[in-house]
Amino acid sequence: MPNYIEEAVAKIREQVGSDEVILGLSGGVDSSVAAALIHRAIGDQLTCVFVDHGLLRLNEGKMVMDMFARNLGVKVIHVDAEGQFIAKLAGVTDPEKKRKIIGAEFIEVFDAEEKKLTNAKWLAQGTIYPDVIESAGAKTKKAHAIKSHHNVGGLPENMKLKLLEPLRDLFKDEVRELGVALGLPREMVYRHPFPGPGLGVRILGEVKKEYADLLRQADDIFIQELRNTTDENGTSWYDLTSQAFAVFLPVKSVGVMGDGRTYDYVVALRAVITSDFMTAHWAELPYSLLGRVSNRIINEVKGINRVVYDVSGKPPATIEWE
């Protein structure tokens, strides 16, 4: 990894020269490692734009700002664009359209920031190799197009900035190793992957603020319980799974709470085990863990009265529902 870092740093410096670079920082592993690598190469020529599109995990904003702006000394601009994104997504149910809208809105935000950075010529992204494969289509004939990836297929053709993608030849495990080698905290580097469109592709159908708020709470409970539950060897189920999250289903079901009838939303839990994210097996979580998660979500998240568990592998199902 040290040799890789040296080579990558040299390549970035050669590619970018004295230009300024903007990077969209999501808080996910890929964009975080890309930010650390590019910052190692060009320092203050990098400005990270952290866009809060209202579709992030619980307390994500504070974590990102603490990590990069305060701890690593990276220049980070925090943009609150929740209203803008939610308004653009109103009435849109098709997953491909949602991804493209979110990608286009990111470019709008970056264009606004670019005008303040007169030397900005590059948009850096945390695109990794599986993203390229999943979005490959007729152009490369390498793979059938499965769904447009937010970093690869969701960008408008008239984008003014050139793309800088220093991780595009790496698999996820290599990206994590690189992050640790760059000095990022293990807990952050080994967080589960989070899609660029965020909860926008974990809310099935139309995205609404109400749905995002419910899903954020449910997802946080699931992750808490995974972190706090261990197997017989003392390893947390969070570390035993490769990716775990909640999905908001836009359907209501009848339930009973106390003496009353409820008619509320449904949340699906998804947890998978994989070595490369190209194929995956659903995680056989203990029933006791699933029971605790279900009870907590139904009791603590007002508006959800049913929890189901996804037992689909990849293939045939993709890891994300949309």
Buried (B, 14 or more C-beta within 10 A) or exposed (E): EEEBBEEBBEEBBEBBEEBBBBBBBBBBBBBBBBBBBBBBBBEEBBBBBBBBBBBBBBEBBEBBBEBBBEEBEBBBBBBEBBEBBBEBBEEBEEBEEBBBBBBBBBBEBBBEBBEEBEEBBBBBBBBBBBBBBBBBBEEEEEEEBEBBBBBBBBBEEEBEBEBBBBBBEBBBEBBBBBBBBBEBEEEBBBBBBBBBBBBBBBBBBEBBEEBBBBBBBBBBBBBBBBEEBEEEEEEBBBEBBBBBBBBBBBEBBEBEEEEEEBEBBBBBBBBBBBEEBBEBEBBEBEEEBBEBBBEBBBEEBEBBBBBBBBEBBBEEBEBBBB
